[in-house]
Amino acid sequence: MVFLRSLLFNIAFYGFTALISLAALPLLAAPPAAIRWAMRVWARGSVAMLRGICGVKIVVEGREHLPAGGPALIASRHESAFDTLIWITLVPDNVYVLKRELLRIPVFGWHARHAGMISVDRKAGATAMRGLLRDAREATAAGRQIVIFPEGTRAQPDQTLPLQPGILALAKATGLPVIPVATNSGRVWGKRAFLKRPGTIILRILPPLPAQDLLPRLAACLQAEQARL
């Protein structure tokens, strides 16, 4: 049953993704808000399919720690492709920090670039950091909510990875407190996994942290919550 549900979901998800991506191509000539609207349609539809087809329940705890409006800096644990779409549904105007290689993907890259996503060339060193901070300041000034995966890559559910220094640089550059988020998404939708297992995905949004001593405090906070999940 899990295999059949997963097969149906994958067919529906990739088909829906292709449909929205192609249908949204004319929006590349419109203001960025239009492509962001199409992304919300895609993300909400994908989450609905995950619930309906795979029997996945989604629980979001700690919404009170998200600002009602205006800029935010969200440092989320990354275990699954699920994490790359759920924030489009949770905050009004999100912007992901993503690796630059993704912008080279036809159609997807065009949409992500037009939507104002922040890309990082991890091979460019100091130049990449300057670009990241410039784009983050612009997003903050526009009142957008920046989502970064501070470990820099997807982790297995029980895996602890070191935090990358980009999150500290972002906190200092934007002046925003960092909102940590723990999740168990990898237990339901694993890294590059075909199977999507029925269960509950929990996103636990934690109280914001100041920039002072950020990296050790953020690491300890995320590790403690991951152990509880």
N, C-alpha and C positions, 0 to 999 in steps of 0.2 A: 504493500500500500504506500509506504514512504517513497519507494522508487517511482511508482506511477504518479503520485502527487508531485514529486520533484520534476519528473519529465514534463508534466502538464504545465507546471509553473514556469520552467525554463523556456518552453515554447511560447507561452503567453508573454513572459517578461521580455524576451529578446524581440519577439514580434512587435509588442507594444512600444519598446524602445526605438526600434527602427521606424515605426509609423510616426511617432511623435517627432523624431529627429528629422525625418524627411518633410513632414508637414510644417515644421517650424522654419525651414530654410528661408522662406520669404521674410520672416521676422528679422533676419540678419540686416535687412535694410531699414528696420524700425529702431526706435530707441531701445536701449538695453532692458528696460522694464518689461518689454514684450517677450523677450526670450526668457527672462526670469519667470514670467507667468507660465510659459510652456514647460519649463523645468518643474514648476510646482505641480502642474497637471500630471506630468510623468511620475514624479516622486509619490504623489498621493495615490495614483493608480497602481503603482508597483507595490506599495505597502498594503493596499486593499487586496491585491492578488495574493500576496504572501499570507495574509490573514485567511482569506477565503479558500484558497486552494491547499495551502500547506498546514493550516490549523495553527498558525503562529500568533500568539498573543503578544502585544507590545505594551509594556508598562513604563511610563516615564515618571520618575520620582524626582522631587526637588525643583519643580518648575518655578517656584518662588525665587530661586536664585538667578533666574534669567531676568534681565531688565524688561520692563513692559514695552520699551521702545528705545531707539538710539543705539549707539555702538556697544559692542561687547567683544570680548576675546575669550573664546571657548577652546579649551585643551581637552580633546576627547581621545580616550583609548580607542585603538583601531584594530578590530579583529575580523572584520567582514566587509564585503561590498555593501552590506546593509548600512554601514556607518556613513557611506558616501552619499546616501540619498535621504536619510531620515531627517537631517538638519534642514533640508529644504522645506520640510513640513512643520518644523518646530519653531523657527524664528522668521520674522517677517522679511528680512532681506539679507540672506546669508551670502558669504563669500568664502570659498574653500581656498586653503593654501595647498597647491598640488605641484607635482613635479612637471617640469617643462615638457618632457617627452609626451605627456598626454595631449598637449596642444597640437602635436603633429598628427594626431589621429584624424582622418577626414571626417567631416560633419561634427563629431563630438568636439573636436578641438576648436572648430569655428564657433560653435555655440558657447563653449566655456570661455573663450577669449572675448566674445561679444558681451557676455554676461558680466565680465569684469572679474573673473576668478584670478587669484594671485598665483602666478607660476614661479617656480624656483629652478634654476639650472644648478644642480648640485655639484657640477664640475667647475663652476665659474668662481668659486671661492668668495673673496671679498666683494667682487662685483655683484654676485648673486645676492649677497646679504644687503648691499645698498639698495638694490632693486626691490627686494622684499620689504624693507623698511619704508621705502618711498611709497610703494603701493598700499602698504598697511595704513600709513598715515592718511592717504587719500580715502581709503575705505572708511576709516574712523571719522574723518571730517564729513563724509556723506551719510553717517549714521548707520553704517552696515555692521553686521555681526560676523566677525572673522572666526572661522573654524579651522583649527590646525590639529593635526595628529602629531603630538610632540615626540613620539618615538621615531617618526619618519617613515614607518612601514607598518604593514599588518603583522600582528603578533598572534601566536597561538593562545588559546584561553589561559593556560597555566604558565605562559612564558613571560619573563620579565626582561624588557629591553631598556637600554640606557636612553635617557631623554636627550634630544638634540638641543644645542644652544639657541636655535632659532626662536623658541618660545620665550626665552628670557629677553632676547633682543627686541622681540615684538612688544613685550610688556613695557619695557623701558621707552621704546620709541612712541608708543601710542598713549602711555600713561593710564592704560586700562588694567584693572585687576583681572587675574586669570581665573576663569570658571572651570574647575576640573570636572571631568565626566568619566565615570567607570561604566563598563558594559560587559555583558556576557554573550554578545551577539555571535561570537565564534562557535559557541556550543550548538547553535541552531543552524547558522549559515556559515560553514567553515571557509577557510581560505582556499579559494579555487575549488571548492567542493561542489559536486553535482547535486548531492542530496541536501535538501532543506528539511530539517527534522521538526516535527511538531513540538511545541514547547513555548516558553515565555522568554522573550528578549526584554531585559531590563536595562534601561538607561538611568543611571543614578547621577543626577546633577548635584554637585557639592558646593558648599559656600565658597565665594571668591577668595583668592589668595593675593596678597600684595606682591610687588616685585622683589621685595627684600627677602633674601635667602630662598628665592623661588624654586630653583631646581631641586634641592634636597626635600623641601616641603611638598612640592608637587609629586615627586617620586614616591615619598612615603605615603601621601594621601591616596594616590592611585593604587599602590600596592596593597594597602590596607583594605580598600573597598573591593579590589579584585578578589582578595581572599574571602571576603564575605559573600561575594556572588558565586 
